[in-house]
Amino acid sequence: MDRRRLLSAEFGLPISLLILTTIYLAETFRLRSQMSESFWEGPRAMPVLACVLMYALLVLVLVRQFRAASTAPAEGSAVRPILVTVATAIYIFAFEPLGYGLSTILFVSALFVIFGFKLEKPISFAIHAVAVTAVFYVLYAVLFGIRLPELYGII
């Protein structure tokens, strides 16, 4: 198999997602239930199931990529998936010390920069970053009732 093909997006993205899924799975084991619940009723059940499903689908994608004809390597670069992986790893480690609000705005902003979203319009960029952070705050803190880390008692 051609080395350029292994470094292309067709393999770089699934491998990056495997790394992210592994980091995410490792972090789910840090979640503690506030009550005595079985595994299926606790806060770890859905993330673990999501990771298992993600592993199965990514293995399927990688097997299909290896079996595909390698006559013409796909154009693309593994740089973006690697940058997303690095940004996500930094986000995971900064989440508790910086709190949900600051770490998520920084993470969303990093993703916007990586994908070139609204870079020419800084006000729109900031509004979108705050909006994404707010939507996920409502989803997790309000709808699911998950306590999110705070920076000095502020969101």
Beta strands, then each sheet from edge to edge (+ up, - down):
end
